[in-house]
Amino acid sequence: MTADAFTAASDGDRNPGLPPFVAKQVTPEMVAELERLIGQQAEEHECAFLRNTEALRAAIDPPNPRAYAHLVFDPADSEKALAYMFYSTVWAFEGKTAYLEDICADKNHRGKCGVGSFAMNAFFTLAAEHDCNRVAWSVMENNKRAIRFYLKHCVLPVPKKSYDMDNLLEDETALPDPGICRAERIEGPHAAIPEHLAPAAFDPNTGLFAVKGDTGDPAAILLMNANFSTFRGVTGLLVEPVKFIRPADDGEKRRVLSAAFRAVCAFARENGFTGHIYAAAKERDIVANDFLNSAGRGRLKMNDNPESVFMHMARMIVCSTPRNSFIPKQPL
């Protein structure tokens, strides 16, 4: 089985009721069909679909794609897709992760033929083939149907909140004074990062920083990844919760966070990742949630509906080529 084509044959024992489907990695001649399904997804979520074919092609173009796209077909019809998956490989503190931007079945086939479950299982397989030990994504808290579907596939909620920080790209004055705190890019082995994160320093789509605190020593690790928005046709950043590696009082934490998000903005501009900045914080981290809420635009939402805020979901998986350095001894 390869990342280019995944068939239901290997799923026969686990899902004997599923009809035979095939998932194919999107090639240039398949982009129009991909855009058709993205448009359906945007319409369902009451979002504008700002079609940008050139940017979409560039995002999935080898040799250094920012994302991967697969279409699911009935083997008897190789022209009209039944579903699509759009994802990227990113780095989180839990390890290398396949981040699912979109997964959606054609509106005429949802809940009828098992194509959604096939697409989900195919995504898990593809994630493992990318040497990811985890899959993750966000879903609207009010999308109960989708949440039930994900729970059925053993994908569980993660206690994090997301915030819209786009305003910082235009104006950083919302960030408090960082004092002497500053963030420095990690581009090789570093004492501040655990072994399983070492490869992230060499990923061109990832920013890994050590953030020095009030005493001049590393106080926290900052981790962010390029993220292509299928609905808006732009590349922005997903920022992981800033991870403190030593004790710090609330005042120092705010200054460290300020230095971290100044580095986020600089990294976005330097690499052309200026489409958006979405940042996460663990629910129990009161200081981080207060900081992100006050410095940004508030909770991240799918649309103007205040109930469309996002929740995080994730699941650990087994790499097809296990690498001990990629598998941390940490929970979700």
N, C-alpha and C positions, 0 to 999 in steps of 0.2 A: 504494500500500500504506500502511495506517495502523496505529497502535497498537491500534485497536479490532478489527481483523480481519485475519488473515494467512492466505492460502490457499497451497496447494501449487502453484498454477498457475505462479508465478514460479520455482519450483524444478524445473520440468520438464526443462530442459536439463542441470542439474547432477545431478539424482537421478531419472532416468527410471523407475526401478523403484518409486518411492514412490507409494502410492495417494493420492487427493486427501483432504486433511484441512483443517480450518479451525480457527484459534485465535481465541478471543474473549475480550476483557477481561471480567473477572467483574463482573456487576451484582448488585444485592441479591437477586434471585430465584435466582441461581446459587450463592450462598454455601454452601447445604447440600451441593451436589454437590462443591464445593471441599473442604469439611470431610470428606466421605467419602474422598476421595483422600489428604488429609493424614493421616487415621486409618490408612490402609493403609501409608503411608510410615513413620509412627511405629511401627507394629507390626513392620515389617520390621527397623527399627533397634533393636528391643527397648527403646523409650522409651514413657513414658506420654504419652497425648494428652490434655492438659488443655483440653478444648474451652471456648473463650471467644468465642462468636459475636459478642457486642457489641464486644469489643476488635478482633476480626478485621475486622468491618465498618468500625470507626473507622480502622483502619490503612490501608485501601485506599480510603477515602472522599475524593473531591475536596472542596475545591480544592487542598488541600495534603496529598496522601497520603504516608504514610511508606513505602509499598510498593505494588507492582502485582502483580496476579494475572491469569493467563490460563488458560483451559481449552481443551483440544484436542478437537474433535469429528469424527466422521464426518458429512459434510454430510447424510447420510440419517437421522441420529439426533441431534437437537439437545437431547436430555434427558440422556443418559448420556455423561459425558466419558471420553475414552480416556487423557488425561494432563493434568498441570497444571504451570505454571511460576509461581514466586513469587519476586519480586526487588525490589530497591530501587536507586535511583541514589544513589551516595555519592561522596565525594571521597577520593582517595588521592594520594600524592605523585607518582604516575605520571600523574595526570589524572582527569577525570570517569569514573567506573566504574559499570557495572551489576553489582551484587553479587547473585548467585543464591543465595537461601536454600534453595529446593527446586526440583527438577525430577524428575518421576516419572511413569511410565506406570501405568495400571491393571494390577493383578497378573495379570489374564487376558489382557493384550495385550503383555506385556514380551517383547522379542526376537522378535516374530512378524510384525509388519506394518509396521515402520519408523516407528512413531509417535514413538519416542524421538528418532530422528535428526531427524524433522520438528520436534519441540518444540525441540530444540537450535538448529536453523537459524532457527526463528522467534524464539527468544530473541536470537540475534545481530542479527537485523534490528530487533527492538524496541529493543535497546540502542543501535544506531546512530541510530534515530529520536529517542532521548532525548539525542542529541549526546554520547554516551559514546564514548571512544576505546579503551576497555578493558573486558573482562569478567573477573570473578573470583569464586571461591567456595572453600569448604573441603570436603574429603571425608575420610572415615576412611582411615587408612593401610592397614587390613586389608580395605578394600572393593575388591578387585582387579578385580572385574567393572566397577564404575563407573569406576575409573581407566583401564581399557582403553578404555571407551566415550569418555571425555573425550579421551584421547590421539588417538583416531581422528578427533576433530574439532579437532585441532591446539591443544588446550588443554594447557599445559605446567606442570609443577611449579614452584613458586616457593620459594626457600630461606628460609622463615620458619617460626616456631613460634608456636603460640597458647597462651595461659594463661588460666585461670579466676581472675578477680580479684573475684568477687562478695563475698567476705568484707569488702572495704574499704568497702562500703556500710553495714555495721553497725559496723565498728571499724577506724579508720585507724592504730591504734597499731603495726601491722606496718610502716608506712612510717617510714624513718629521718628524722632531723632534716634539713630542707631548708636550714638556715642562712638566708642572706638570699635564696636563690633563690625566685622566685615566677613564676607564670604569669599573663599578662594577655590577655584576650580580644581578638582582632582582628576588628573589625567594619567594616573599610573598607580602602583601600589601605595597605600597610605595607611598609617597606623590607626586612623580614625574609623576605617570602614571594615566590616567583617569580611571574611574570605569569600562568602557566597556573592558579595556585591562587586568583587574586583572586576569582573568582565564589563560591568556597567560603565567604567571609566573609559572604555575604548569604543563604546557604541555612539555613532555620530548623531543618533536621534535622542540621546539621553544627556542630561546635565547632572553631574554629581559634584557637590560642593561640600567642603568643610567650613562651618561658620564659627568664627572665633568670637568668644564672649568678652566680658569686661576685663578678664585677666590676661587676654591675649592668647589663650590656649583654645583648641577646638571644644566648643560647647555642644554643637549639634551637627547633624548631617542633613543636607538639602538634596532632594532627588526629584527630577522632573523629566517628562517625556513628551516628544512631539506627538500631536494628536490631530488627525485630519477629520474635519466635520463633513460628513456626506451631504447634509442638508444645505450647508452654507458654502461648501467648496473652498474652504480655507484651512490652513494648518496653524494650530495654536499649541498651547502647552497644558498638560495635566500635571499638577504639582502634588506630590505625595505629602502626607502629614510630616512636618519637620520633626525629626527624631533627635531628642536631646540625649547626649551620651554621658552627661555628668549632671549633678544637681545644679539648679539655678533658681533664684527667687523670681517672683512674678515680674519685677521690673526688668531684670536681665533677660528673661524670656521674651518680653516685648521688644527689647532692643535687638536681640538675636533674630527674631522674626522680621523686624524691619530691615535688617541687613540682608536677610535671606530673600525677601521679596524685591529689594533693589537689584539683587543678582538675577532674580527671575526675569525682571523687565529687561535687563541688559542682555541676558542670554537670548531672550525672545527676539530682540532687535538685531543682534549679531547674526542670527541664523534664519531670519525671515519667518519666525514662528509667531507672527503678530495677529493671527486670526482671533485668538481668545486666550484667556488665562483662567483655568478652572482649578481651584485649590481645595484640598480636603483636610479635615481635622478629625481626630478621634472624638467621639461624642463626649467622653469623660474629661477631655482636656478643655477646661473652662477658659483658660488664658488664650489658647489658640483660637477657639470659636469666637470669643469676644473680639480678638484682634482682626480676624478675617471679616467678621460682620461689620466692624466699624471702618475698616480700610477699604472694603470692597462694596459691591452692590447688593449684598445680602445673599440669601440661599439661592443656589442655582436651580432654575426652573426650566422645564421644557418649553413652556409657552406662557401666556399672560395669566393663566389660571393659577391662583395661589396654591392650589392643591397639587400642582404638577412638580413639586420639588422632588429631587432625586434621592433614592436610597442606593446603597452599595451592596453588591452581592459577589460572592466568590466561592470557589471550590478548589481544593488541592487535587492534583492529578499525578500520574506516574509518567515520567519522561520515557520516551521510547529508547533513548540512549541515556541512561542515568548518569548524572555527573554529581558526585558528592558535594562539590563546591557550589552547586546551584541549589542544593536542598538544605535550607536552614532548619535549625531545631527550634522553630517558632510556630505558634498557632496562626490561624487566619488573622 
